[in-house]
Amino acid sequence: MKRYDLRPLKDNFYDRMLELVENDLMPEEVGIFLFEIGDFSPIQKSADIIKQNGHELMNSLKFNEADWTIAVKRKKD
């Protein structure tokens, strides 16, 4: 399991998140991603991106007033 802080990317974290899932995680390994939520739209968009690419969204939690975490399991190769 690896943890990634994508908060510095603000609302431009989607490409980086997918890159990390597909290139830094081993098949079936879980990554935890922390990002800023702003207007809450990044929550659904991040879930959609994960699903569209065949990975599994395992959890989605509010971390604090400004941040959100998601746990993603990389698909099998």
C-alpha positions as CSV (number, residue, x, y, z in Angstrom):
1,M,0.0,0.0,0.0
2,K,1.3,3.4,-0.9
3,R,0.0,6.9,-0.1
4,Y,0.1,9.9,-2.4
5,D,-0.5,13.5,-1.6
6,L,-2.0,15.2,-4.7
7,R,-3.2,18.3,-2.9
8,P,-0.4,20.6,-4.4
9,L,-2.0,19.9,-7.9
10,K,-5.3,21.4,-6.8
11,D,-8.0,20.3,-9.3
12,N,-5.5,19.1,-11.9
13,F,-4.6,15.8,-10.2
14,Y,-6.6,13.3,-12.4
15,D,-3.8,12.5,-14.9
16,R,-1.2,12.2,-12.2
17,M,-3.5,10.0,-10.1
18,L,-4.1,7.6,-13.0
19,E,-0.4,7.7,-13.9
20,L,0.5,6.6,-10.4
21,V,-2.1,3.9,-10.3
22,E,-0.9,2.4,-13.6
23,N,2.9,2.9,-13.2
24,D,3.7,3.0,-9.5
25,L,1.4,0.4,-8.0
26,M,1.8,-3.3,-8.5
27,P,-1.2,-5.3,-9.9
28,E,-3.8,-5.6,-7.1
29,E,-1.9,-3.2,-4.9
30,V,-3.8,-0.4,-3.1
31,G,-2.9,3.2,-3.3
32,I,-4.4,6.0,-1.1
33,F,-4.8,9.3,-2.8
34,L,-5.3,12.6,-0.9
35,F,-6.7,15.6,-2.9
36,E,-8.6,18.9,-2.4
37,I,-12.3,18.7,-2.9
38,G,-13.3,22.3,-3.6
39,D,-16.9,22.0,-5.0
40,F,-17.1,18.2,-4.5
41,S,-17.0,17.5,-8.2
42,P,-13.5,16.0,-8.0
43,I,-15.0,13.2,-5.9
44,Q,-17.3,11.8,-8.6
45,K,-14.8,12.6,-11.4
46,S,-12.0,10.7,-9.7
47,A,-14.3,7.7,-9.1
48,D,-15.4,7.8,-12.8
49,I,-11.8,7.9,-14.0
50,I,-10.8,4.9,-11.8
51,K,-13.8,2.9,-13.0
52,Q,-13.3,3.8,-16.7
53,N,-9.7,2.5,-16.5
54,G,-10.7,-0.9,-15.0
55,H,-9.4,-0.2,-11.4
56,E,-11.4,-0.6,-8.2
57,L,-12.4,2.2,-6.0
58,M,-12.3,0.6,-2.5
59,N,-13.1,3.6,-0.3
60,S,-13.8,7.3,-0.5
61,L,-13.7,9.4,2.7
62,K,-13.7,13.0,3.7
63,F,-10.3,13.7,5.4
64,N,-11.0,17.1,6.8
65,E,-12.9,20.3,5.7
66,A,-10.8,20.7,2.5
67,D,-9.4,17.3,1.6
68,W,-10.7,13.9,0.5
69,T,-9.1,10.5,0.3
70,I,-9.8,7.6,-2.0
71,A,-8.3,4.1,-1.8
72,V,-7.8,2.5,-5.2
73,K,-6.9,-1.1,-6.1
74,R,-5.0,-1.5,-9.3
75,K,-6.5,-4.0,-11.7
76,K,-4.8,-7.3,-12.5
77,D,-2.5,-7.2,-15.5
